[in-house]
Amino acid sequence: MELSLPAGSLESAIASFKGGADSVYLGMKDFSARKRAQNFSFEDLSKLKSYAVEHDKKIYVTINTVIYEEEMNELQLLLRQLEFLKIDGLIVQDIGAASFISRNFPSLDLHGSTQMAIHTAGGVKFLQRMGFKRVVLSRELSFEKIEAIRKECPDIELKVFIHGAMCYGFSGLCEASRLITGRSANRGECAQICRTWFSCQQANRNGCFFAMKDLEIGEEIGKLIQIGIDSVKIEGRMKGPAYCYSTAHYYRLLIDGCSDTNELENARTAMETSFLRDHSDGYFQNRNDLICPDYCQHMGIKAGKIEKLSGTRMSIHLSHPVAIRDGLLLINSDIRKESCRFALMDIEDENGRRRSFANAGESFTTPIPPNSNPQEGQDLFLISLHNSSMEALKVNAMPHYKSPVNTFIFVLHDRLRIEATICKKHISHDYKVEIQKASNDTDFSSILKKVFSSSADSLFTLGTVNCDLSHSGFDKVFIPISMLKEIRRSWYVALDEEAIAYLNPASDEKSLIKPFCSPDSSHSFIKLPQRKLLGLWGEILKIDGASYLPLSPIMEDETAFFADLETEIANNPGLIVGLNNIAQVEWAISHPDAKVFADIYLYLANPVTACVLVELLPSLVGGYFFMEGDASGRSFSSWPFVPTDASDFVPPLFVSMAGFPIDGEQSTVTQNGRKYMAKKQQGLTIVTQQ
């Protein structure tokens, strides 16, 4: 099983690898769902690729945002860079981007992002159809459902999220950040609204009602190994090197079957003190205690309780060892006030002796930290270890990646002809040189290989070399080494010039995206009704003589869901069905007579996505433009049909399977004078603006 760690920076990537990660996933400056991470430049990624090749590691790059038509050319330039560096896989959200990549950059493996809300076998099968190598499943799945998908889809790699921050909104469906702050999660700008506090008057309390506990699968990872999961993923591209190293180290021990309980416990302590909120095993066991409304920041490990307050000191009874200079935390009971973090600088045992550490089961006194309001019986948390600092990683001196180039050298009677294929172009250069008959049996091919293996600061290095002497006039050839070195320098300069022109084309060469298809006579596209008239989903609505049924983007039981849908279609001839999940596209492919449209959660933002749907769905009647964008004023000349504007529709902030921590079928919460309704229905919590 592969262990995949986040890399928000070059330092974090190297720390992940040193901790035991098999791969890292990272974002570039654009098209990443974590724009606020440091992210990678081409130069940093080149250094990381060099390290990965040397240490047999893999690199995956995220292109997990929704992409507009006007961004496709810039995407193409990024893909050229990633292709040049031979990146091991791209984690993609946008269907159109995936189609473009598979057609134009087939050497780059496609991985389906969790942002695609893939939670059923049908969704996995659709991505198989699209040529994906791997699927990152939604976080909301139990062991049982993961196993069922594995059995039904044995021929594609599956990746499961096992540790780190959890989103309240269902994977890929969150609109809270955009609706409240204007920063879209689907565009890489999530403002983490779920981590902020709200007020609920009916419950007379404040809380982070949408803040999820962190996920920590821990030793239960063995179940995923038994199921046959190919890769597991740690969350945390905003985290630093210490988190990446310690988390990789702990899970590396578990995957490798470490049986040393002390080693495992020490590794877990290091991991949980690097960063961990209150935590659970998430959806794996169908749990319902997933929210941490009272405190949603780093709290590490529970270390003990305050037994007694006496003057300026407090007595603490420990459940976990602590030492001088460890970081401790006292959580304020009022969520709106800052909790107290402090360094432990004084340990006095029950006999009045000063000590450098104290063990679990012991009691000691220490000064009450300034600006705190401790209470007897209050929990104390260990949030950092005194010896947890990492040695600085010297990334500036790391070498850049050199792309191996397979080279063909033809020795002609008066010249060398050197040929290679780079950047999708065949290169051939002739170099005038005097060819002489060799006076000894030295292997000329070996000489060429030795000379051309040195490429100085070129973007390239020698891959394989094939030497053809058949047209030289001699069976043994001699060319002075000095002449060969001069030819080598000229050759690598020529290669670099070609590569630079390919990676950074002139502005008049950038507009290379062309539509993939045009509508054919078998499609009868229509202008769909205003999206707000259709409501959310699950209800048949008649508008202007036509019946529409938008489908829920979440299917608890896929088989039952589609059985019910087929009954509705049979009972309502001419029903037009709105597709809101890629599993529903897969269903529609197998039901070519069913009239369908691309609804709001298919995120139709570019013509390539539209072309994919037209090619696959003979009864497609149209679709709604990406609801976060405005279709008015746009040209759709390169589209196979004109999508209908959906900006009139206000979607839910959250659609969640995590429940809501206040009793009752619905609750009103407020924040900054705005009201929101949290309503529980059919196993989901749907949060809307009031």
N, C-alpha and C positions, 0 to 999 in steps of 0.2 A: 504493500500500500504506500502510495506517495504521500509525503507530508509537504504541504504547500503553505508558505508563510507570506505575510504582507511585506511590502517594501515601499515606504513613503519617501525613502532617500537611499542613496548609494550606501551610506553607513549602515542603515537598517537592513538592507539586502545582504551585505556581507555578514552582519551579525546573525541573521537568520540562517545563512549557510553554515557558519561556524557552530551554531547551536544544533545543527542536525537536519535542517530542511533539505528536501530533495529539489524543491523548486521555490521560486518566489513569483508573486504576481505584482504588477506595478502599473502606474499610469504615466503617460507622457504629459506634456504641458496642456494639451488639448484632448478632448474626447474621453476624459476620465471622469468617473462618478465621484471622485474625491479631488476636486480642483484645489481644495485648501491644503492638501498634502503638499510636501515640497515638490514631489514628482520629478521626472527625469528629462534631461536634455539628451540629444543624440550622443554627445561626448560622454556623459555619465553612463548611458546604456552601453556604449561601446566598451568602456572599462569593465562594466559588470559582465558583459558577454565574454570578454577575455578571461575573467576569473571563472566563469561558469564552465567554459570549455576545459580549462586546466583542471577543474575539480569535479568534472562530470555532473554538473547541475543543470537545471532547466530554468528558462525565463518565459513567463507569460505576460503579455501586455494587455491591459484592459482598454477596450473601445466600447465601454458600456454606458453610452448615452444615446439619446434619440438624436438623429442627425438630419438637419434640414438640407434641402437640395443645394442651396448656395454654399454649403460646407463640404460637398462631396469632392471638389477638386483639392481642397486642403487635405482632406482625408487621404486622397490618393498619394500626395507627396509624403505624408507620414508613412503610408504603407510601403513606399519605395525604400524608406530608411529601414523599416523593420524587416523587410525582405532581404536587404543587403546584409543586415546583422544576423540573418538566419534565426530569428526569434522562434521559439518552440511552439507557440500557440497564441491566438488572440481571443480574449474573452469579450464576446460581442452581445449587445442588446438589440440593435436595430436590424430588422429582417433585410432591409434593403442593403445596408452595409455588408451584411453577411453574404448576400448574393453577389455583390460587386467584388468582394474579396475572393470568393471561390472561383469566379470567372477570370479574374485578372491577376490574382496572386495565389495560385493553387498550392504553392509550397508552404504557405502559412496555414497551419491547422486552425480550425474553428472550434471554439468552446462556447457553449451557450451560457450566458450570464444568468445569475439568480434574478436579475432585473427583468428577465423574460417571464417570470412567474410560472416556472415549469414545475408542476406539482402532480402530474398524472402521466401515465404511460403514453397517452395520446400526444402530449407535448413533446416527450422524448422522441417518439416516432416521427413527428414532423421535422424535428431537427436532424434526425438521421436522413430523412428524405432530402434535406437541404445540404447534406454533405458534412455535417458537424462530426467531429471526432469525439467530443466530450460534452457532457451537460452538467452544469452546476445546479443541483436541485434546490427548490425553495426551502427556506428554513423551517417551514410550518409542517414538516412531515414527521410522522412517528417511525420507529424502527419497523413496525409492521408494514406501513405503506412504502417505505424505502425498499424493503425486501420484495414486496409485490411488484414494484417497478423494475427491480433488478431481474426478477424471473421473467417478466414479460418483455424486457428489452436487454437480452444477454449480449448483444453484439455492438454495444457502444459503451464508452467509458463514462462512469458516473462519479461525480464529485460531491461531497457533503460537507457542509459548514459545521464545525464542531466546537469552536471556542471564540469568545469575544462578544462584542456589543450586538444586541438584537434590535431590530426595527419593530416598532409597534404596528405600523402599517404592513399589510401583506407585501411580500417581496415584489417590487416593481410597480405597486399601485398607489404609492403615497403621494398625496397632493398638498399635505399640510404646509410644508415649507413655502411652496409657491403661493398658496392662497393667503398666507399670513404675512410673509416677508417679501414675496416676489422672487425668491431664490428657488429655482426648481431642482428637485432631487433628480429628475430625469435628464437634467442638463449638468449634473455634477456639482450642484451648489447647495446641497441640503444644509439647512440652518439648525437641524436637530431640535425642532419644535417639541418633539416628544420628551425632551429632557428639561423642559421648562415647567414652571408651576402654574396651576390653575386653581380657581376657587369653586367650590360647590356649595351653594347656599342651603340646599335641601338636606345635605349631610353635615352642614356647619363645619367644614374643614377645608384646608388648603392642601394641595399635594401635586406631585408630578404624576398625574393619573394615567399618563400614557408612556411612562418611562419603564422600559423592560429591564428585568434582571439580565445580567450577562449570562451567556451560555458557557458551561464548562462540562464537557462530556466525561472527562477524566478516564477512569479505568473502564467505563462502558464502551470505550472505543473498540474493544474486542468484539462487540456485536457487529460493528460495521465491517470488521475484518472477516468475520464468519459469513456475512451476507454477500461479500465479494465486491465491496466498494473499491474503486480504483485509486481514489485520491481523497484526502481530507484537507479542509481549508481552515486556517486561523484568520480571524478578522483583525484589522488594526493598522491600516495604512497611515493613520494619523499618529501612531505610536512611535517611540524611539527605539534605538538599538538594544537597550537593556530588556525591554519587553519582548522584542523579537527573539533575542538570544535565549532568554529563560523559558519562553513558551515553546520554542522549537526543541530545546533540550528536554523538557518534561515529556512532551509527546513523542520525541524520538525514543526515549527510554521505554515508554508504554508500547509503542509499535514493535520495538525490538524484543519485547518480552522480558524486560528487566524484572528480576525477582528480589532484588535487594530493597527491602522496605525502607531502610534508612536513606538510601540514595534517592528513592522515589519521593520520600517525604521532604527531603531537603530541596529537591528540584521543584516540587510543588510549592513549597514556601517561597522560593525565589521567584517563581512565576506569579503567584498571587499577590506578592508585595510589590511587584513591578507595576501592575495595574489590574484591579479587579473590583467591579461593583458587587453588590449583593448578587448571588448567582444561583442558577438551577441547571437542570439538564434539559431545559427548553421543552420543545414539543416531542422529544423522543419517546417519552412515556405518557403522552396525552395529559400532561399536567395542566392545572388551571391556576397555579399560584406563580404567575410569570411577571407580575408588576411589582416594582419597588417604589411606591408613591411617596415615601417619607424621606428617602435619601438616595440619590442616583449618581453619586460620584464615587471615585476610588475609595474603597474602605478596607482593602487588603484582607487580613485575617483577624478574627476575634482573638484577642490576646488575654483578656481577663476582665475583672469587674472592680469598680471602686468600692472598697469595703467600708471606709470611714474617712471623714474629713476632719482634720484637726489643725486649726490655725491656718498656717500657710502651706501645709503639706497634706497629701492624700495617701491613703493606704490602698494598695492594689493587690488583689489575689489573682495569680496567673493561671491561665489554662494553656499558655504557649510560652516558650522561652523568649526572653528579650535581653538586649545588651545595650551598653552605653553607646550613644549616637544612633540608635535605631529611631525611625520616625514613627510617632504614635498619633492617634486621632481620637478626639472626643466629638461625637455628633451632637449638634444642637437640636433640641426638640422642636424648635421653630424652623421649618424648612426655608423660610425667607431670610434667615440669619446665617452668617458664616460659621461653619464649624471650626473647631480648634485643632490645628495641626502643630505638633511640637516635637523637638528632638529630646530624647531621654538623656539627660546629662548627669543625673544623680540617682544612685540606687543605694538605699540604706536598709539592711535586713532587720529582722525582728530583734537582733542583739545589738543594734546600733552600729554595725560594721558597714563601711563603704565597700561596695563590690562593683565589678565591671559587668556582671551579668546576673540573671536570676532565671531559675528553671520553672517549668510548669509544675503547679502544686504549691509553689512558694508564695509568700507575701513579702512586700517591701513598701517603703514609703519614698515619695519623691515630691519636689515642690509642685504646688498647683500652678499650671502655666498661666501667664498673663492673659487677660481678655477672655477668660473662660468662665463658665458657670457650671462646674461639675456637680453631680448629684450622687449621693450614696446609692449603690446598686446599678449605676450606669456602666454600660459596656465600654471597654477600651479596645482599640483596634491597632494592629501592627501594619503600617503602610509602607515602610521601607526598611531595608537592612543596612547596618553600618558598613558592611563589607560588600555591597552590591555594585559599586562603581566599576565600570568597564574601562579597560585600556583603550585609549583613543585609537581609532582605526586610521591608518595612513592611506587615505584613498587618493590623495592628490598625485602620489607617485605611481599609481597603478597604470599598467600599460593599456593601450587601446587594442581593440580587436582588429585582427588582420584577416580579411576574407581569403580563404585558400582559392587559388585559381588554377584549374587544370590546363596545362600548357602543352602545345604541340610545336616542336621545333624541327623545321625541315632544312637540312644542309644542302644547298644547291651549289653549282660549280663556282659561283662568285658572290654568294650572299647567304645570309641566314633569313629564313622566313619564320616568323613566330606568330602563332595563332592561339586565340582563346575566345571563350564566350563569357561575357560579363554583362550584368544589368540588361539581360535579354537582347544583347547585341553581339554579333560575331566580329571580332577584332583581328586584323591581319596587318603586320608590318614587315617590310623588308629592310635588311641592314647590309649594306655593301661591306664585304670583308674578303681578304685573301684566304682561300682555302688551301691548306698544305697537306701533304701526305705525312702521317705520323711516323716517327722513326722507332717507336716502341709499341707495346701492346696495351698501353693505358686505355681504359674504357672511356670514350668521349662522353657517353651519356652520363656517367658518374661525375665527370668534370662539370658538365652543364648543371646537373642537379645541385652540386655544391655551390657553384657560383650564383645561380638564380635563387637559392634558398635564402640569401641575404637580400632583404628588401628595404633596409633602412627605415625611414618614416613613412613609407607608402601605406595606403589603405589595404594593400594586398600582400599576400605571401604565397610562396609556391605550394600548389597542391600536388597533383601528379604531374610528371613530365614524360612525354613521349618524343623520342628523337629518331628521325628518319634520315639515314645517310645514303639512301639508294640513288639519289640524283647528284651526289657530290663528285662522282668520278673516282673516288677512292674507297677502299674497304676500311681504312683507318685514317682518321682525320685529326689535324692539329690546327688550332687557332690560338694565338697568344692569350694568356689569361687577362692581360690588361685590356685587350680588345673586347673580350667577352664581358668584362665588368662595365665597360663603356656602353655596350649594347644593353646590358641588364638595366643600367640606370635610365636609359632612354625608354626602354620597354615599360618600366614601372611608372615613369612619368606619363606615358601615353595612357596607361590603364587608369591612373588617378584622374586624368583630365576627362576621360569618358565617364568615370563614376561620378565625379563632381557635377558634370553636366546633367547626368541622369537624376541625381539626388536633389539638385537645385536648378531646375530648368528655368530658362528665360521666361519672363511673364507671358509672352505670346504663345508659349508652349503649354501653359497650365490648364487651359480650358479643354480638357480631354474627355469629360463625362458626356456620354451620349445616351439617349433613351434606349432601353433594351427592347421595347416592343411598342406596338401601336394597336389600338382596338380593332378587333375583327368583327365581321358581320354577325357572329354568334352572340355577341354581348349587346344587351339593351340597357345602357346606363341611364339612370334617372337622377334627378335632383332630390335628395332625401329631405324630409321635413326638418324644421328647426329642431335641433337636438334636445332642447329643453322640453319639447312636447312629448318626448318618449319616456321621460322620467329616468329612473335609475336602471333597473333591469327586472326581468321575471314576470312582466305583465304585458299581455297583448293589448295594443292600442290601435284603434282605427282612425286614420287620418287621411282625408281626401280620398276615401274609397279604398285605401290599401290598409292591410293589417301588418303591424310590425311587432316583433318580439326581440328586444335586446336580451342577450344571455348574460348570466352572472359570470364574472371573470374567475370565480372560485367554484370548484366542483368537488364537494366532499366525497361523493361516490360517482366516478366518471361513468360507469356502466349504467347506473340508475338514471343519471342526469340525461344521457343521450336517449335512453328508452323513453323517458317522459317527453323529451323534445320531439321524438318521432311520432308519439301519440298526438301531440299538439299540432304537428304538421298535417297528420292524417285527418284531424278534426277541423282544420282550418285551411282549406284549399287556397293556394296563393300566398300563404303566410311568408313574410320576408323576415329572415332571422339575422339578428345582429351578432357578429362574432367578436368576442372580447378576450379570447385567449388563443394561443397558437394551437392548443389541443383541439379547439373547435374548428380551426382551419383544417386540421387533419381529418376531422369528422366530415367536413363539407366536401373534401376531396373524394371521399368514398360515397358521397350522396350528391352526385353532380346535378341532379334535377332540383335540388333544394335552392330556392332563391335566398341569397345571403348578401349582406353588406358588411364592410369593415367598420366596426363600431369604435368608440372612443379609446378603448384600452388596447387596440392593436397599434396605436401610435403611428399613424400614416403621415409621415413628414417629408417624404421624398418620392420622386417618381419611380425609383428602383423598387421600393417596397410595393408600390401600386402595380408595377409590371409583374412582380412575383405572384401577386394574388390573381391578376388577370390570367396569367399562364396556367395557374393551378385550378382555378374555379370557373368553370364554364357558365355558371348561373349567377356570377357576381353582378350585382346591379349598381354598385358604387361604394362610396365610403365617406366617412367624416375625416376632415383634415385634423391633424394633431391638435387636441383641444387646448394645449398650452400656447398655440400659435394663432395668428389671425390670417385667415385665408383671403380676406378682402385686399385688393390691390396687388395680389400675387399673379404672376403669369404661370399658367399650367400647360403651356404649349408642348412641353416635353413629357407630359403625363399621358397615360392611355385613357384617362377620364378626368373630368374636373371634380375634385372632392368637394363635399359640402362643408361649409364653415361650421365649426362646433364651439366657437368661442362664447356663444350665448349660454352654454350649459355650465353650471357650477357643480363640479363633482364633489363627493365626500372628501373631507380632509384625510380621514383614515378609513380603510376597510381592514378589519383585524380579526384574527382568530384568537387573540390573547385575552379576551374578556375585558371587563371593566371593574375596578376595585370598589365600586359603590353599589349597594343593593338596589334592586328595582329594574324594571324593563327599560326605563329611559331616565337620563339625568341631564340637567342643564349645568354647564360649567362656564365660567367667565374668565377672561384674561384681557387686561388693558381695556376694559369697557366693552369688549365684544363677547357675544353669547354663542355657545356651541351646544349642540344636542348630541349626546351619546346614546344610541338606541341599540338594544340587543335584539337580533332577529335571525332565526334559522342558523344558530351557531356562530354568527358573526356579530361584531360590534361595528356599527357604522356611525361615524362622527361627521356631522354637517354643520354649516354655518346657519345661524338663526337671523 
